[in-house]
Amino acid sequence: MEERRLSGFTNNINHNIIMENRSKVSISGVEDVDSFDEQTVVLFTSAGLLTLKGKDFHINKLNVDSGEVVIEGDVESLVYSENVGRETGGFFSKMFK
């Protein structure tokens, strides 16, 4: 399997997404949470910046040690983008400094 390298992201962590009926998303390989509210969740993952959009989002599980996040709500889209804004750190990095 070819390893894809993105600047600023580590690829030695497995990144997986499991979506159940567009209402529950389990994500592994999460390095940090950039921002979240009821309509948008932005995560730094080992595969790039991941933006989830939808309605009524709730983060039910967040384990920064294992890199796992579980989000429930009405999922409308999941979009990856490159290393935008990574150098400033995410929401939890700023909160725990």
C-alpha positions as CSV (number, residue, x, y, z in Angstrom):
1,M,0.0,0.0,0.0
2,E,1.4,3.4,-1.0
3,E,1.9,5.8,1.9
4,R,0.7,9.3,1.1
5,R,2.7,12.2,2.7
6,L,1.1,15.5,3.5
7,S,3.2,18.3,4.9
8,G,2.6,18.8,8.6
9,F,0.7,15.5,9.1
10,T,2.1,12.3,10.4
11,N,1.2,9.1,8.5
12,N,2.3,6.6,11.0
13,I,-1.1,6.7,12.6
14,N,-3.9,4.7,11.0
15,H,-6.9,6.9,10.0
16,N,-10.3,5.3,9.7
17,I,-13.9,6.6,9.4
18,I,-17.0,4.5,10.2
19,M,-20.3,6.1,9.5
20,E,-23.6,4.6,10.7
21,N,-26.7,5.8,8.9
22,R,-25.3,9.3,8.4
23,S,-26.0,9.9,12.1
24,K,-22.9,8.6,13.9
25,V,-19.3,8.9,12.8
26,S,-16.4,7.2,14.5
27,I,-13.0,8.5,13.5
28,S,-9.5,7.3,14.4
29,G,-6.2,8.9,13.7
30,V,-7.3,12.3,15.0
31,E,-4.4,14.4,16.1
32,D,-6.3,17.5,17.3
33,V,-9.7,19.3,17.2
34,D,-9.5,22.7,15.5
35,S,-13.1,23.8,16.1
36,F,-16.6,22.4,16.6
37,D,-20.2,23.6,16.9
38,E,-23.6,22.2,16.1
39,Q,-23.1,22.5,12.3
40,T,-19.3,22.0,11.7
41,V,-16.5,19.9,13.2
42,V,-12.9,20.5,12.0
43,L,-10.3,17.9,12.9
44,F,-6.6,17.5,12.2
45,T,-6.1,13.9,11.3
46,S,-3.1,11.8,10.2
47,A,-4.5,12.0,6.6
48,G,-5.1,15.7,6.5
49,L,-7.6,18.3,7.7
50,L,-11.1,16.8,7.9
51,T,-14.2,19.0,8.0
52,L,-17.6,17.5,8.8
53,K,-20.7,19.5,8.1
54,G,-24.3,18.8,9.1
55,K,-26.8,19.5,11.9
56,D,-27.1,18.9,15.6
57,F,-23.5,17.7,16.1
58,H,-22.5,16.4,19.5
59,I,-19.1,15.0,20.3
60,N,-19.9,11.9,22.3
61,K,-16.4,10.6,22.7
62,L,-13.0,12.3,22.5
63,N,-9.8,10.5,23.4
64,V,-6.8,12.5,22.4
65,D,-4.4,9.8,23.7
66,S,-5.8,7.2,21.3
67,G,-6.9,9.7,18.6
68,E,-10.5,8.6,18.6
69,V,-13.6,10.8,18.2
70,V,-17.3,9.8,18.0
71,I,-19.7,12.4,16.6
72,E,-23.4,12.1,16.5
73,G,-25.8,14.3,14.4
74,D,-27.1,14.6,10.9
75,V,-24.0,14.3,8.6
76,E,-24.2,16.1,5.3
77,S,-20.6,16.1,4.2
78,L,-17.0,15.1,5.0
79,V,-14.3,17.0,3.2
80,Y,-10.5,16.6,3.4
81,S,-8.2,19.6,2.7
82,E,-4.5,20.2,2.9
83,N,-2.5,21.6,5.8
84,V,-4.4,24.9,6.3
85,G,-3.9,26.7,9.6
86,R,-2.1,23.7,11.3
87,E,0.9,25.8,12.6
88,T,-1.3,27.6,15.1
89,G,-2.6,24.4,16.8
90,G,-6.1,23.3,17.4
91,F,-8.8,24.1,19.9
92,F,-7.6,21.6,22.5
93,S,-3.9,22.6,22.0
94,K,-4.7,26.2,22.8
95,M,-7.0,25.3,25.7
96,F,-4.4,23.1,27.5
97,K,-1.3,25.3,27.1
